[in-house]
Amino acid sequence: YLQGFFCEIQGSLVGFNSTTNAWSTYDVNFDEILPSRDPTDGVYIRRANQVIKWQPNGTETVVTTLSASLGYGDIFVFDDQVIVNKFGVWRAFR
């Protein structure tokens, strides 16, 4: 976050603004907060199979929709790409 950071506390999205030295709690539905390499004017979250950029003014932008076929693994958001690190084992009986 350009002016501080976001974190999850007891299932709520909480943001600290370093310019005002204040904490804020936001009512946002999400499954997890995603790490982002570069500071942004919001936070990246995963809600079900969507990666969403959420901003403190309430704006939500869907960045991408993930394939749920093998689960989600670790998700990393970069300026120009989203990377999912998922290792899985596939087995078929014969």
C-alpha distance (Angstrom), angle and dihedral (degrees) to the residues before:
residue distance angle dihedral
Y1 . . .
L2 3.78 . .
Q3 3.81 94.8 .
G4 3.81 101.8 32.4
F5 3.79 135.4 -42.8
F6 3.81 144.7 -69.8
C7 3.78 128.3 -134.4
E8 3.78 140.4 167.2
I9 3.80 118.5 -108.1
Q10 3.81 117.2 -180.0
G11 3.80 92.1 -25.1
S12 3.81 95.5 -48.3
L13 3.79 128.5 111.4
V14 3.80 108.8 -119.8
G15 3.79 125.5 -175.1
F16 3.79 131.6 -164.6
N17 3.81 116.4 -153.2
S18 3.81 109.1 -155.4
T19 3.81 93.9 -165.2
T20 3.82 92.9 58.7
N21 3.82 95.7 26.7
A22 3.82 88.5 -132.3
W23 3.80 137.0 131.4
S24 3.82 122.6 -137.9
T25 3.80 131.1 -171.4
Y26 3.81 118.0 -146.8
D27 3.79 128.8 -158.8
V28 3.80 99.8 -130.8
N29 3.79 128.5 149.6
F30 3.83 109.7 -135.5
D31 3.80 142.1 143.4
E32 3.80 96.7 -148.3
I33 3.78 143.5 -10.4
L34 3.80 111.5 -116.7
P35 3.79 125.4 -141.2
S36 3.78 115.5 -115.1
R37 3.78 125.8 -161.3
D38 3.81 98.0 -147.3
P39 3.81 128.9 42.7
T40 3.78 113.4 -102.0
D41 3.79 138.3 -179.8
G42 3.80 91.2 -101.2
V43 3.77 142.8 8.2
Y44 3.80 133.0 -84.8
I45 3.79 116.1 -126.0
R46 3.79 137.0 176.1
R47 3.78 116.9 -131.3
A48 3.80 111.4 -179.6
N49 3.83 104.0 -51.0
Q50 3.82 97.1 -19.8
V51 3.80 129.9 95.6
I52 3.80 106.8 -147.2
K53 3.79 133.2 -173.2
W54 3.80 106.0 -141.0
Q55 3.82 122.2 -166.9
P56 3.82 128.8 -161.8
N57 3.81 91.3 -113.8
G58 3.84 87.6 64.0
T59 3.80 97.6 -102.4
E60 3.81 114.2 145.2
T61 3.80 123.2 -166.9
V62 3.81 121.1 -173.6
V63 3.81 106.4 -133.2
T64 3.80 97.3 -177.1
T65 3.79 144.1 -28.1
L66 3.80 115.9 -118.7
S67 3.77 127.4 -142.1
A68 3.79 108.2 -112.9
S69 3.80 95.4 -163.2
L70 3.83 95.7 106.8
G71 3.81 101.2 18.0
Y72 3.77 125.5 -101.3
G73 3.82 110.8 -82.8
D74 3.80 116.9 -179.1
I75 3.81 114.7 -15.7
F76 3.80 122.5 -159.4
V77 3.80 124.7 -173.4
F78 3.80 119.4 -151.2
D79 3.79 131.5 176.3
D80 3.79 94.0 -93.1
Q81 3.81 105.5 15.7
V82 3.79 148.1 31.6
I83 3.81 117.3 -136.1
V84 3.81 124.4 -161.3
N85 3.79 115.0 -163.6
K86 3.78 105.7 -158.9
F87 3.77 127.7 155.5
G88 3.74 116.4 -169.5
V89 3.76 139.7 170.9
W90 3.75 119.1 -134.1
R91 3.78 121.9 -163.0
A92 3.78 135.4 -179.9
F93 3.78 126.4 -171.8
R94 3.80 116.7 -130.2
